[in-house]
């Protein structure tokens, strides 16, 4: 988790991507 970035937009995109991975992982494992 890189939260030291000066670019807030990239940090926000990374956080959103991580959240989506965490959200979809259980669905993929259950499928």
GROMACS elastic network, one bead per residue, 0.5 to 0.9 nm:
[ bonds ]
;  ai    aj funct       b0    kb
    1     4     6  0.89128   500
    1    14     6  0.84894   500
    1    15     6  0.83046   500
    1    18     6  0.89671   500
    2     5     6  0.66748   500
    2    11     6  0.74570   500
    2    14     6  0.84901   500
    3     6     6  0.85222   500
    3     8     6  0.88360   500
    3    11     6  0.64320   500
    4     7     6  0.87535   500
    4    11     6  0.84650   500
    5     8     6  0.67929   500
    5    10     6  0.76800   500
    5    11     6  0.65494   500
    6     9     6  0.88926   500
    6    10     6  0.86928   500
    6    11     6  0.83624   500
    7    10     6  0.55463   500
    7    11     6  0.64991   500
    7    12     6  0.88187   500
    8    12     6  0.60558   500
    8    13     6  0.85665   500
    9    12     6  0.50887   500
    9    13     6  0.62022   500
    9    14     6  0.85882   500
   10    13     6  0.50277   500
   10    14     6  0.60524   500
   10    15     6  0.84978   500
   11    14     6  0.50755   500
   11    15     6  0.60842   500
   11    16     6  0.85509   500
   12    15     6  0.50905   500
   12    16     6  0.61202   500
   12    17     6  0.85425   500
   13    16     6  0.50722   500
   13    17     6  0.60842   500
   13    18     6  0.85693   500
   14    17     6  0.50320   500
   14    18     6  0.61065   500
   14    19     6  0.85208   500
   15    18     6  0.50849   500
   15    19     6  0.60791   500
   15    20     6  0.86045   500
   16    19     6  0.50296   500
   16    20     6  0.61849   500
   16    21     6  0.86557   500
   17    20     6  0.51367   500
   17    21     6  0.62627   500
   17    22     6  0.87031   500
   18    21     6  0.50860   500
   18    22     6  0.62251   500
   18    23     6  0.85508   500
   19    22     6  0.51341   500
   19    23     6  0.60433   500
   19    24     6  0.85869   500
   20    24     6  0.59674   500
   20    25     6  0.82667   500
   21    24     6  0.53013   500
   21    25     6  0.57823   500
   22    25     6  0.53748   500
   22    26     6  0.74923   500
   23    26     6  0.67355   500
   23    27     6  0.76451   500
   24    27     6  0.51931   500
   24    28     6  0.62364   500
   24    29     6  0.87032   500
   25    28     6  0.51934   500
   25    29     6  0.62204   500
   25    30     6  0.86498   500
   26    29     6  0.50973   500
   26    30     6  0.60904   500
   26    31     6  0.85568   500
   27    30     6  0.51767   500
   27    31     6  0.61064   500
   28    31     6  0.51627   500
